[in-house]
Amino acid sequence: SQFTKPKGTDTVKNNRHHPLLDSLYLRYLDDEDSAAFISKVSRHYVTATLERLASCGQRLTRRGAVLAVGFLGDYASTPVLGRALHDADRVVRVLAENGIFELWCRDGIEAQRHELRIILRLNNSYQFDEACERASQLIEQAPQFAEVWNQRAIGQFRQGQYEEAANDCQQTLELNPYHFGAAVGMAHCYLETGEGFAALEWFRRSVELNPNLEAVRGQIEYLERALEEI
């Protein structure tokens, strides 16, 4: 797992051939002190450098860089973690998937991000009507904030408003083409309305965005078999 200290060729020695980021990442794996990791990384690296290392560093460096971008980046870093979802290294992919949602919530200004956190809590506590109402108000203020559209889609879906939810999923993806969650949401909307072929297409698109969605792969296989029998 990403919390297991790498062995063999990933072992870092304190010499000039290995980036400082490697040592900071290994220390984080030992102590799991995210605050210390963030503090030390931010003193030595700017976000642009971390983004570059996330794409072209060695395996251990990519792991540390992707973790750091998840902590320190903002919405503009989405393409970096979106590409990292396709990395050859599984740990990099897991770290990217864990971090990318945090980036999606860091758009807009602080007051808008605070309101989004309230909407998230409302959806998580099954208060979907209030979540949708507050999301609609926030969309009027910040129509470019993709995650707000996605959260309203979630609330609408859970209330059986599948067409409205599908529209908001579509808007989410227009604003954030890396949003595999909205693609999965679109698929479920089509499933609920009995449009199996459209659902299958959207499940496939979600896996194209994030190849690590194993549960979705299972749904694709099930739908393919079911549709073949029609």
Secondary structure, 3 states (H helix, E strand, C coil): CCCCCCCHHHCCCCCCCCCHHHHHHHHHHHHCCHHHHHHHHHHHCCHHHHHHHHHHCCHHHHHHHHHHHHHHCCHHHHHHHHHHCCCCCHHHHHHHHHHHHHHHCCCCCHHHHHHHHHHHHHHHCCCHHHHHHHHHHHHHHCCCCHHHHHHHHHHHHHCCCHHHHHHHHHHHHHHCCCCHHHHHHHHHHHHHCCCHHHHHHHHHHHHHHCCCCHHHHHHHHHHHHHHHCC
